[in-house]
Amino acid sequence: MEDNLEDFKEQPEVEEDEEEEFSEFDKLPFPPPRFRSTRLHIQRSNVCSRAYFVVVMVFFHVYILNVIALLLYVHYNNGPEELMPGEGASSSSAITDGGSPLPGSTAPTSGDHLDDYSQSFILPRIEGIRVGHVQRISSISDKALEMKTLSLKPLIFEIPGFLSEEECRVVVQLAQLKGLMETHTTGPVQGYVESNQLSLSTDEVFGLLDLNQDGLLQKQEIVSHSRSRDGTWLSADSLRQILITLEARTTGTLNLEDFKRVYAESQSTEQRIGKLTSQYKQRNKNTWLYQSSGSHHVLQTLKKRVISLTRLPSALVELSEPLQVIRYEPGDYSDAHYDSSSPNPETFCAHTRLASNASSLKEVSCRYLTVQFHLSSMEDGGETTFPVADNRTYDEEGLVQDGIDLTDTQQTCHRGNLRVKPTVGTALLWYNHLSDGKGWMGELDEYSLRGDCPVKRGQKWVASSWVNVDPDHLQQARYQRLVAQRHQAKSGLEDYYHPLSHNNLHQDL
């Protein structure tokens, strides 16, 4: 009994609420068994520890930052930013059509070509592969054409059927309507000038150059002579040597004694070069036809085909010289000569004179390539000749063989390395310049010497399309921007063509 009393004492006291609850249970007929109320003591876990929480939050923030950085990278690499030079541009840009820095064949519309140089400066060149190699071209006209490599030095290609007989007839008729001018010329070849045609003494040359007659030659007097409208009777090499010597003097002047020494040196240099190419003779009739939007559709078609064939930026073709049409009658000819000139810091290109340096000495033609169209077939004579094409070496003195000058087409045309007989509709393409190794125009290709053999029977009609390029691509870009500014200031493409370098020579049909 005592033990039971002790057990009863050890039991915890029941609170009043529990007593009331038990009393209600006790009133039931069959009261449920009574259970002791117990509390579960759960041990605190390490899952929600503060250190683990910090690690998770740091990882989460780093992940969010990485995602944001990736989104920004994608946005700035694919956003509407300007293309860098040499990268792909839209197909509307003539300088980068075709998914590469090469221009496409689509002609520009409404001034699209004005920004051709804002993207890149690359001049594509057609690969010759080997002499006799034939490659098919399908983007020139509706029918597929074949282009044959005639020479590798210089690169010369022949494209039969480039024009239809009807197109040739139209060009000839347009030239006749325009009127042809007599070209019976005896003059210097590009880069070569007979330095003393009047047999003047050194004292007389000095006196003619000394404009203010003060007994001293200043730089401005030399520059003024090089720009004389009457023409210079000193070669570019002589002018260059005189100017270099003059600028090296502390006084900036040359007296008569100094001039005699410099002049004698320049004459000996010319004698080493030789006089075999000092005179250029030709006899024919020619005219110029513009190929603007208001011209005959055949002329515009020819321009588009030149863009497609050469794959050059459309701006270069648009801003180049007009189409020259020449007629050779029996006995007419042209001596072998260069279509272009060798790059020289003392000269500037005629087509970019709008942006030229005022201190340049002489204006020259800068023609990257020539596309010549044969508008008639020849019965006898009239071949286009390349006297030194594919020579193993080039030597100016080597042009004289057995005492005969190979540049004299009247006497030695049959001895030229390559002669192309005119066939109606055929086109010839050749590069007058080498590449500079960076995708732009380099030195003059000395193998590009070419002439026209005398016509023996019939008439020879040819048209030449030159693509003008300045050896200095920055100069070309400046010219491009200046033309664009003038174009923006005027309305209409015809107004746009008036400031160009050849507008003062000819009128459009």
C-alpha positions in Angstrom: 0.0 0.0 0.0 2.8 2.4 0.8 4.5 1.6 -2.4 1.3 2.5 -4.3 1.0 5.8 -2.5 4.6 6.7 -3.4 3.9 5.9 -7.1 0.9 8.1 -6.9 2.9 11.0 -5.5 5.5 10.7 -8.2 2.9 11.3 -11.0 2.8 14.9 -12.3 0.0 17.0 -11.2 -2.8 17.4 -13.6 -3.8 20.9 -14.6 -7.3 22.2 -14.2 -8.1 21.9 -17.9 -6.9 18.4 -17.9 -9.1 17.6 -14.9 -12.1 19.0 -16.6 -11.3 17.0 -19.7 -10.9 13.8 -17.8 -14.1 14.4 -15.9 -16.0 14.6 -19.2 -14.4 11.4 -20.4 -15.3 9.8 -17.1 -19.0 10.5 -17.7 -19.0 8.4 -20.9 -20.4 4.9 -20.7 -17.2 3.4 -21.8 -14.4 5.9 -21.1 -11.3 5.6 -23.4 -8.0 4.7 -22.0 -6.0 7.5 -20.6 -2.5 8.4 -22.2 0.2 10.5 -20.7 0.8 13.8 -22.6 4.4 13.8 -23.9 6.5 16.4 -25.9 8.8 15.4 -28.8 12.2 17.1 -28.6 13.7 17.4 -32.2 17.4 18.0 -32.5 18.3 21.1 -34.6 19.6 20.0 -38.1 22.7 21.5 -40.0 20.7 21.8 -43.3 19.6 25.3 -42.6 22.9 26.5 -41.1 23.9 30.1 -41.7 27.2 29.1 -43.5 25.4 26.9 -46.0 22.8 29.6 -46.7 25.6 32.1 -47.5 27.3 29.6 -49.9 24.0 29.0 -51.7 23.3 32.7 -52.1 26.8 33.5 -53.4 26.5 30.7 -56.0 23.0 32.0 -57.0 24.3 35.6 -57.5 27.3 34.4 -59.5 25.1 32.4 -61.8 22.8 35.4 -62.4 25.8 37.7 -63.2 27.1 35.1 -65.7 23.7 35.0 -67.5 23.5 38.8 -67.7 27.1 39.0 -69.1 26.3 36.4 -71.7 23.2 38.3 -72.8 25.1 41.5 -73.1 27.8 39.8 -75.1 25.3 38.4 -77.6 23.5 41.7 -77.8 26.6 43.8 -78.6 28.0 41.2 -81.1 24.8 40.9 -83.1 23.3 44.3 -82.6 22.8 47.0 -85.4 26.4 48.3 -85.3 28.5 49.4 -88.3 30.5 46.8 -90.1 34.2 46.9 -89.8 36.4 47.0 -92.9 36.6 43.7 -94.6 33.7 42.1 -92.8 30.5 41.1 -94.5 28.0 43.8 -95.4 24.5 43.8 -96.9 24.1 42.9 -100.5 23.1 46.5 -101.3 26.7 47.6 -100.8 28.7 47.2 -103.9 32.0 46.8 -102.1 30.9 43.7 -100.1 28.3 41.9 -102.1 28.4 38.2 -102.5 29.2 37.5 -98.8 32.8 38.6 -99.2 34.7 41.8 -99.5 34.3 41.5 -103.3 31.7 43.7 -104.9 28.7 42.4 -106.6 27.4 42.9 -110.1 24.3 44.9 -109.3 24.4 48.4 -110.6 23.9 51.1 -108.0 20.6 52.9 -107.6 19.9 56.4 -106.5 23.3 57.1 -104.9 23.8 53.7 -103.3 27.3 53.7 -104.6 28.3 56.9 -102.8 29.3 54.9 -99.7 31.2 52.1 -101.4 34.4 53.2 -99.8 33.0 53.5 -96.2 33.4 49.7 -95.7 36.6 48.4 -97.3 39.3 48.9 -99.8 39.8 45.8 -101.8 40.2 45.4 -105.5 39.5 41.9 -106.7 41.5 40.3 -109.5 40.5 37.5 -111.8 42.9 34.6 -111.7 44.5 33.7 -115.0 45.6 30.2 -113.9 47.6 29.5 -117.1 47.7 30.6 -120.7 44.8 29.0 -122.6 42.7 28.4 -119.5 39.0 28.8 -120.1 36.5 29.7 -117.4 32.8 30.0 -117.7 31.0 33.2 -116.6 27.2 33.3 -116.3 26.5 36.6 -114.6 27.3 38.8 -117.6 24.3 38.2 -119.9 21.4 35.8 -120.4 23.7 33.3 -122.0 26.8 31.6 -120.5 30.1 33.0 -121.8 33.6 31.7 -121.8 36.7 33.7 -120.8 40.0 32.6 -122.1 43.4 33.5 -120.6 45.7 35.0 -123.3 48.6 36.1 -121.1 49.8 36.1 -117.5 52.2 39.1 -117.9 50.0 41.1 -118.0 46.8 39.4 -117.2 44.8 39.4 -120.4 41.5 37.7 -121.0 39.4 37.3 -124.1 35.5 37.0 -123.9 33.9 36.2 -127.3 30.3 37.2 -127.6 30.4 39.8 -124.8 28.3 42.1 -127.0 25.8 41.1 -129.7 26.2 42.4 -133.2 23.1 44.6 -132.7 24.6 46.2 -129.6 27.9 46.8 -131.5 25.9 48.5 -134.3 24.1 50.7 -131.7 27.3 51.9 -130.1 28.8 52.7 -133.5 25.7 54.7 -134.5 25.8 56.6 -131.2 29.4 57.5 -131.8 28.6 58.7 -135.4 25.7 60.8 -134.1 27.9 62.3 -131.5 30.6 63.1 -134.0 34.2 61.9 -134.1 37.2 64.1 -133.6 40.4 63.7 -135.6 43.3 62.2 -133.5 46.4 62.7 -135.5 48.8 63.0 -132.6 52.5 62.9 -132.0 53.0 63.1 -128.3 54.6 61.6 -125.3 53.7 58.1 -124.0 52.5 57.9 -120.4 55.5 58.5 -118.2 57.9 59.5 -121.0 58.3 63.0 -122.4 60.9 64.3 -124.8 62.7 66.7 -122.5 64.3 69.1 -125.0 62.1 69.0 -128.1 63.0 72.6 -129.0 66.8 72.0 -128.7 67.1 74.7 -126.0 70.3 75.4 -124.3 70.6 75.0 -120.5 70.7 78.8 -120.1 67.5 79.2 -122.2 65.7 76.5 -120.2 66.7 78.2 -116.9 65.5 81.6 -118.3 62.1 80.1 -119.3 61.7 78.6 -115.8 62.7 81.7 -114.0 59.3 83.4 -114.2 60.2 86.5 -112.2 63.7 86.8 -113.8 65.5 87.2 -110.5 68.2 84.7 -111.4 67.0 82.1 -108.9 64.5 79.2 -109.3 61.9 78.8 -106.5 59.7 75.9 -105.9 56.6 77.8 -107.0 58.1 78.5 -110.4 58.7 74.7 -110.9 55.2 73.9 -109.8 53.7 76.6 -112.0 55.6 75.2 -115.0 54.4 71.7 -114.4 50.8 73.0 -114.4 51.1 75.2 -117.4 48.2 75.0 -119.8 50.6 75.1 -122.7 52.1 71.8 -121.4 55.5 71.1 -120.0 58.5 70.5 -122.1 60.4 68.9 -119.2 60.0 65.2 -118.4 58.5 64.2 -115.0 61.9 62.7 -114.0 63.7 66.0 -114.8 61.1 68.0 -112.8 61.4 65.6 -109.9 65.1 65.8 -109.7 65.1 69.6 -110.0 62.5 69.9 -107.2 64.2 67.4 -104.9 67.5 69.3 -105.3 65.7 72.6 -104.7 64.0 71.5 -101.5 67.3 70.1 -100.2 68.8 73.6 -100.3 68.6 75.7 -97.1 67.9 78.7 -99.2 65.1 76.9 -101.1 66.4 78.2 -104.4 68.6 77.2 -107.3 71.0 79.5 -109.2 72.1 79.0 -112.7 75.2 76.9 -111.9 73.3 74.6 -109.6 70.6 74.2 -112.2 73.1 73.3 -114.9 74.5 70.4 -112.8 71.0 69.1 -111.9 69.8 69.4 -115.5 72.8 67.6 -116.8 72.1 64.7 -114.4 68.5 64.5 -115.4 69.5 64.4 -119.1 72.0 61.6 -118.6 69.2 59.6 -116.8 66.9 60.0 -119.7 69.7 58.9 -122.1 70.1 55.7 -120.0 66.3 55.1 -120.3 66.5 55.6 -124.0 64.5 57.5 -126.5 62.7 54.5 -128.0 59.5 55.2 -126.2 59.8 59.0 -126.0 57.3 59.6 -128.8 53.9 58.2 -129.1 52.2 58.3 -132.5 48.6 57.5 -133.4 46.2 58.3 -136.1 42.4 57.7 -135.8 39.2 59.4 -134.9 37.4 59.1 -131.5 34.6 60.4 -129.4 33.4 59.8 -125.8 30.0 58.5 -124.7 28.7 58.9 -121.2 26.9 56.0 -119.6 24.7 57.8 -117.1 21.0 57.0 -116.3 19.9 59.3 -119.2 22.0 57.6 -121.8 21.0 54.8 -124.3 20.1 51.6 -122.5 22.9 49.7 -124.5 25.5 52.0 -122.9 24.0 51.4 -119.5 24.0 47.7 -120.1 27.7 47.8 -121.0 28.5 49.5 -117.8 26.6 46.9 -115.8 28.4 44.2 -117.6 31.8 45.7 -116.8 30.8 45.8 -113.1 29.8 42.1 -113.3 32.9 41.0 -115.2 35.4 42.8 -113.1 33.6 42.4 -109.8 34.9 45.9 -108.8 33.0 48.4 -106.6 30.3 50.0 -108.7 31.5 53.4 -107.5 34.8 52.9 -109.4 33.0 52.2 -112.6 30.5 55.0 -112.1 33.1 57.6 -111.4 35.6 56.5 -114.1 36.0 57.9 -117.6 33.3 57.8 -120.2 33.3 55.1 -122.9 35.8 56.0 -125.6 34.9 54.9 -129.2 37.6 54.9 -131.8 37.5 54.4 -135.5 40.6 53.2 -137.5 40.5 53.6 -141.2 43.0 52.1 -143.7 46.5 53.3 -142.6 45.4 54.3 -139.1 47.3 52.9 -136.1 48.5 53.6 -132.6 52.1 52.9 -131.3 52.6 50.7 -128.3 52.0 52.6 -125.1 50.7 52.3 -121.5 47.1 53.0 -120.7 48.0 54.1 -117.2 50.9 55.7 -115.3 53.3 54.6 -112.7 52.4 55.8 -109.2 54.5 58.8 -108.2 54.4 61.2 -105.2 54.9 64.2 -107.5 51.9 63.4 -109.6 48.2 63.2 -109.0 45.4 61.2 -110.7 43.3 63.1 -113.2 40.0 61.5 -111.9 40.7 62.5 -108.2 42.0 66.0 -108.8 39.0 67.3 -106.9 40.8 65.9 -103.7 44.4 66.2 -105.0 47.3 67.9 -103.2 47.9 71.4 -104.4 51.6 70.8 -104.4 51.5 67.9 -106.9 53.5 68.5 -110.0 51.6 66.7 -112.8 48.2 65.2 -113.7 48.3 61.7 -115.0 45.9 58.9 -115.9 45.4 56.2 -113.3 43.7 53.2 -115.0 43.6 50.0 -113.0 42.3 48.0 -115.9 41.1 48.3 -119.5 38.1 46.6 -121.0 38.2 46.9 -124.8 35.2 46.0 -127.0 35.6 45.1 -130.6 32.7 46.6 -132.5 33.6 45.3 -135.9 35.6 42.5 -137.5 38.7 43.2 -139.6 39.4 42.0 -143.1 43.1 42.7 -142.9 45.3 44.3 -140.2 44.1 46.2 -137.2 45.2 43.7 -134.6 45.5 44.7 -131.0 49.2 44.0 -130.1 51.0 43.4 -126.9 54.7 43.4 -127.9 56.2 42.1 -124.7 53.4 40.0 -123.3 54.7 37.0 -121.3 58.3 37.8 -121.9 60.6 36.0 -119.5 62.1 39.4 -118.6 61.3 43.0 -119.3 64.1 45.3 -120.5 63.4 48.7 -122.1 66.4 48.4 -124.2 65.2 44.9 -125.3 62.3 46.6 -127.1 64.9 47.3 -129.8 65.6 44.1 -131.8 68.0 44.2 -134.7 67.7 48.0 -134.7 63.9 48.0 -134.9 61.8 49.5 -132.2 59.0 47.1 -131.2 56.8 50.0 -130.0 56.7 51.2 -133.6 53.6 49.3 -134.7 53.8 50.7 -138.3 57.0 48.8 -138.8 57.1 45.9 -136.3 53.5 45.0 -135.4 54.0 41.5 -136.8 56.8 40.9 -134.3 54.7 41.4 -131.2 54.4 38.5 -128.8 50.6 38.6 -128.7 48.3 39.9 -131.4 44.5 39.7 -131.2 42.5 39.9 -134.4 39.3 42.0 -133.9 36.1 40.0 -134.0 32.8 41.7 -133.6 31.3 41.3 -130.1 34.6 40.2 -128.5 35.9 41.9 -125.4 39.4 42.0 -124.0 40.2 42.7 -120.4 43.7 43.4 -119.1 45.2 44.8 -115.9 47.5 47.7 -116.3 48.7 47.5 -112.7 50.0 44.8 -110.4 48.5 44.3 -106.9 50.2 46.0 -104.0 49.9 42.8 -101.9 47.3 44.3 -99.7 44.3 44.2 -102.1 44.8 47.6 -103.7 46.5 48.9 -106.8 50.3 48.6 -107.0 53.0 49.4 -109.5 52.4 49.7 -113.3 52.7 46.4 -115.0 55.5 47.0 -117.6 54.3 44.1 -119.7 51.0 45.9 -120.3 52.5 47.8 -123.2 49.9 47.6 -126.1 49.2 49.2 -129.4 47.1 48.9 -132.6 48.5 47.5 -135.8 47.8 49.6 -139.0 44.5 48.8 -140.7 45.1 47.4 -144.2 41.5 46.9 -145.4 38.1 47.8 -143.9 37.3 49.9 -140.8 38.2 49.0 -137.2 35.7 50.2 -134.5 36.7 49.7 -130.9 35.4 51.0 -127.6 37.5 51.3 -124.4 36.2 51.3 -120.9 38.8 52.3 -118.3 38.3 51.8 -114.5 40.1 54.7 -112.7 41.6 54.0 -109.3 43.9 56.2 -107.3 47.0 54.3 -106.0 46.4 56.0 -102.6 43.2 54.5 -101.3 42.9 57.3 -98.8 42.9 59.8 -101.6 40.3 57.8 -103.4 38.2 57.8 -100.3 38.5 61.6 -99.9 37.4 62.0 -103.5 34.5 59.7 -102.9 33.4 61.7 -99.9 33.7 65.0 -101.8 31.6 63.7 -104.6 29.0 62.4 -102.2 28.8 65.9 -100.6 28.3 67.5 -103.9 25.7 64.9 -104.8 23.8 65.6 -101.6 23.8 69.3 -102.4 22.2 68.7 -105.8 19.3 66.7 -107.0 19.5 64.3 -109.9 22.2 62.0 -111.1 22.9 64.3 -114.1 23.9 67.1 -111.8 26.0 64.6 -109.9 28.1 63.9 -113.0 28.9 67.5 -113.9 31.7 68.0 -111.3 33.5 64.9 -112.6 36.9 65.2 -114.2 35.7 64.6 -117.8 32.6 66.8 -117.9 34.4 69.7 -119.5 35.5 67.7 -122.5 32.3 66.2 -123.8 28.5 66.4 -123.7 26.3 63.5 -123.1 24.0 62.4 -125.9 
